[in-house]
Amino acid sequence: MRLARHVPLVLSICVGCADEPWPRPPAIPEQQFVREFHAWRDYRRSRLVFPGPGPVTWVGLWELRPGSMALGADSTLPIVLRTVGAPRLAGTIRRENASVRFEPAARAQVRLADGTIVSAPVTMVSDRNDSATTLAIGSLRLRVHGEPGTDRLWLRAWDEEHPARGTFVLPESFPPDTAWRISARFEQFQTPREFLVADIADGTQTYRSPGELVFRVDGREHRLVAFAEPKDTIFFLMMWDSTARSTTYQAGRYLRVPFPDTAGWTVIDFNRAYSPPCVFTPYSTCAFAPRENRLTLAILAGEKRVR
């Protein structure tokens, strides 16, 4: 969610909106809409299999509690590295408060991302920062992972040569439909609010919301809490709708929505609703939709569940 520049949010005040006509989203030619939808699907697949951020490549996740945890190929260690050429003991991860340090074992040949051999203890910067530290052991990569508003930390592993990179197939999607491009009015909170959101790792994460997106389907008004950090330029949504009972991921889906224009309007394209990382890997900490974002309607658009 970290993007480079800040775009101010616009407060939309609407009196008697229920009686006013709802604007249509900007028109887009059908062929262009379909072409852009499939291009987005191709991009989504490429990101899912891209080593590191792509959950398809993840092969391990260990919670880092205060203290020490040894790692290596030895099956008796707290962190077992299953990759060709991994030393029996690669080193030790030590956590003290928010600080995590890796101490290499003698002759372990653990490297940094640039190929430098780690010959002395190194502080590991988590992926909550732009300069996260990556350790390399063969095709395996290791990085400290953190989530918003929690002091929990994990060690995440991925495989640069994961065999599924070439064979992975995206889940099916509902056919693209311009009817699910819907205008939404942004209603800003007086002050940003923090929401505690449950996650798949049996914990909670904290997300900041500047306001809600209000939209209509079949004449009925619905709302979704929109999340954004001060430097973001798009909203992040976690939502659940009734298709989760049958055709989409049971815990809900994610969506990205542009910030509103100067009049306070944006477009929610539900065709681009997508499944969270935990659909594709057991090594995820993904957050679930908050109760405020549980919709009473069926969103017949976007990515379906894995069969």
ZAMARGU-4260 file (C-alpha; in steps of 0.2 Angstrom, whole numbers, plus 5000, padded with zeros to 4 digits):
<rodrens>
0) 5000/5000/5000 | 5015/5012/5000 | 5015/5023/4985 | 5026/5038/4982 | 5016/5054/4982
5) 5001/5060/4993 | 4985/5065/4985 | 4973/5075/4997 | 4956/5067/5000 | 4940/5077/4996
10) 4926/5078/5009 | 4910/5075/5000 | 4894/5083/5008 | 4878/5077/5000 | 4861/5083/5007
15) 4846/5073/5002 | 4856/5061/4991 | 4843/5047/4992 | 4832/5058/4981 | 4846/5063/4968
20) 4850/5054/4953 | 4866/5043/4955 | 4879/5047/4942 | 4885/5035/4929 | 4904/5031/4929
25) 4913/5038/4914 | 4909/5028/4899 | 4922/5016/4891 | 4920/5006/4875 | 4916/4988/4878
30) 4931/4981/4868 | 4943/4993/4878 | 4935/4987/4894 | 4937/4969/4890 | 4954/4971/4884
35) 4960/4981/4900 | 4951/4968/4911 | 4961/4954/4903 | 4977/4964/4904 | 4974/4966/4922
40) 4971/4947/4924 | 4988/4944/4915 | 4997/4957/4927 | 4989/4949/4942 | 4995/4931/4937
45) 5013/4938/4935 | 5013/4946/4952 | 5006/4930/4960 | 5021/4920/4954 | 5034/4934/4955
50) 5047/4928/4968 | 5046/4937/4984 | 5029/4947/4984 | 5021/4932/4974 | 5012/4920/4987
55) 5013/4906/4975 | 5032/4906/4978 | 5031/4906/4997 | 5037/4890/5005 | 5039/4894/5024
60) 5033/4906/5038 | 5039/4906/5056 | 5033/4918/5069 | 5048/4927/5078 | 5045/4928/5096
65) 5058/4937/5108 | 5073/4926/5110 | 5083/4915/5098 | 5078/4902/5084 | 5091/4892/5075
70) 5088/4888/5056 | 5095/4876/5044 | 5092/4859/5035 | 5093/4849/5051 | 5075/4843/5054
75) 5077/4846/5073 | 5079/4865/5072 | 5065/4877/5075 | 5066/4884/5057 | 5069/4870/5045
80) 5075/4876/5028 | 5070/4863/5014 | 5081/4868/4999 | 5095/4859/4990 | 5112/4864/4997
85) 5106/4872/5014 | 5118/4869/5028 | 5113/4859/5043 | 5115/4875/5053 | 5114/4891/5043
90) 5113/4902/5059 | 5102/4910/5072 | 5089/4923/5072 | 5088/4933/5087 | 5073/4945/5091
95) 5074/4958/5105 | 5059/4970/5105 | 5057/4976/5087 | 5075/4972/5082 | 5079/4956/5073
100) 5097/4950/5070 | 5104/4936/5060 | 5120/4928/5066 | 5128/4916/5053 | 5135/4899/5058
105) 5153/4896/5053 | 5156/4891/5035 | 5137/4892/5031 | 5139/4903/5015 | 5123/4913/5018
110) 5122/4928/5007 | 5114/4945/5005 | 5103/4949/4990 | 5118/4957/4982 | 5128/4941/4984
115) 5139/4946/4998 | 5143/4932/5011 | 5136/4936/5028 | 5151/4934/5039 | 5146/4944/5054
120) 5129/4947/5063 | 5117/4958/5052 | 5102/4967/5058 | 5087/4962/5047 | 5076/4976/5041
125) 5058/4970/5039 | 5047/4972/5023 | 5038/4986/5031 | 5052/4996/5025 | 5058/5000/5007
130) 5076/4993/5011 | 5071/4976/5018 | 5085/4964/5021 | 5085/4948/5011 | 5095/4932/5015
135) 5099/4920/5001 | 5103/4901/5003 | 5103/4892/4986 | 5087/4897/4978 | 5079/4900/4995
140) 5076/4918/5001 | 5072/4924/5018 | 5065/4940/5024 | 5057/4947/5040 | 5038/4951/5037
145) 5027/4962/5047 | 5009/4968/5046 | 5000/4985/5049 | 4997/4989/5068 | 5005/4974/5076
150) 5021/4970/5084 | 5021/4952/5078 | 5035/4948/5066 | 5038/4932/5055 | 5052/4925/5045
155) 5045/4922/5027 | 5054/4910/5015 | 5051/4909/4996 | 5059/4899/4982 | 5066/4909/4967
160) 5064/4893/4957 | 5047/4887/4963 | 5041/4874/4950 | 5023/4882/4951 | 5029/4898/4943
165) 5027/4891/4926 | 5012/4880/4929 | 5001/4892/4940 | 4984/4895/4933 | 4973/4910/4940
170) 4956/4905/4947 | 4941/4908/4936 | 4933/4925/4936 | 4915/4930/4932 | 4914/4937/4914
175) 4919/4955/4914 | 4903/4966/4915 | 4902/4985/4914 | 4887/4984/4925 | 4899/4981/4939
180) 4908/4997/4936 | 4899/5008/4949 | 4900/5026/4954 | 4904/5028/4972 | 4903/5044/4983
185) 4917/5046/4996 | 4911/5051/5013 | 4926/5057/5024 | 4926/5054/5043 | 4929/5069/5053
190) 4945/5061/5058 | 4953/5045/5052 | 4948/5029/5061 | 4958/5014/5065 | 4950/4997/5063
195) 4956/4981/5071 | 4954/4967/5058 | 4956/4948/5061 | 4969/4939/5051 | 4972/4921/5047
200) 4987/4920/5059 | 4974/4921/5074 | 4979/4939/5077 | 4973/4956/5073 | 4980/4970/5062
205) 4976/4988/5062 | 4971/4998/5047 | 4968/5016/5045 | 4952/5023/5036 | 4949/5041/5031
210) 4931/5037/5026 | 4918/5026/5017 | 4913/5023/4999 | 4894/5024/4996 | 4887/5016/4981
215) 4870/5009/4974 | 4865/4993/4967 | 4847/4991/4961 | 4842/5007/4970 | 4849/5001/4987
220) 4863/5010/4995 | 4878/5001/5002 | 4894/5006/5011 | 4912/5000/5011 | 4925/5006/5023
225) 4940/5012/5013 | 4958/5010/5020 | 4973/5021/5015 | 4989/5027/5023 | 4993/5046/5022
230) 5005/5043/5007 | 4994/5031/4997 | 4985/5036/4981 | 4972/5023/4980 | 4960/5015/4993
235) 4962/4997/4999 | 4946/4987/5002 | 4943/4971/5011 | 4925/4965/5008 | 4913/4950/5010
240) 4897/4947/5000 | 4885/4933/4998 | 4894/4925/4984 | 4907/4919/4997 | 4894/4906/5002
245) 4895/4897/4985 | 4907/4904/4972 | 4920/4916/4979 | 4933/4914/4993 | 4923/4911/5009
250) 4933/4924/5019 | 4930/4938/5007 | 4940/4947/4993 | 4951/4962/4991 | 4949/4977/4979
255) 4959/4993/4975 | 4949/5009/4971 | 4955/5026/4965 | 4954/5041/4976 | 4939/5052/4972
260) 4939/5067/4961 | 4937/5085/4966 | 4918/5082/4967 | 4920/5067/4979 | 4916/5053/4966
265) 4926/5038/4961 | 4922/5021/4952 | 4922/5004/4960 | 4926/4991/4947 | 4920/4975/4956
270) 4927/4965/4941 | 4944/4968/4948 | 4939/4960/4965 | 4953/4947/4969 | 4956/4934/4982
275) 4968/4937/4996 | 4986/4928/4997 | 4979/4914/5009 | 4970/4907/4995 | 4986/4902/4986
280) 4998/4897/5001 | 4997/4892/5019 | 5011/4904/5023 | 5001/4920/5024 | 4995/4932/5037
285) 4981/4940/5026 | 4968/4950/5035 | 4949/4947/5033 | 4935/4959/5029 | 4929/4969/5044
290) 4911/4967/5049 | 4907/4984/5042 | 4912/4978/5025 | 4900/4963/5025 | 4888/4966/5011
295) 4871/4960/5010 | 4871/4958/4991 | 4879/4946/4979 | 4893/4954/4969 | 4893/4944/4953
300) 4910/4950/4947 | 4928/4947/4950 | 4938/4932/4955 | 4930/4916/4960 | 4936/4903/4973
305) 4949/4890/4969 | 4940/4874/4964
</rodrens>
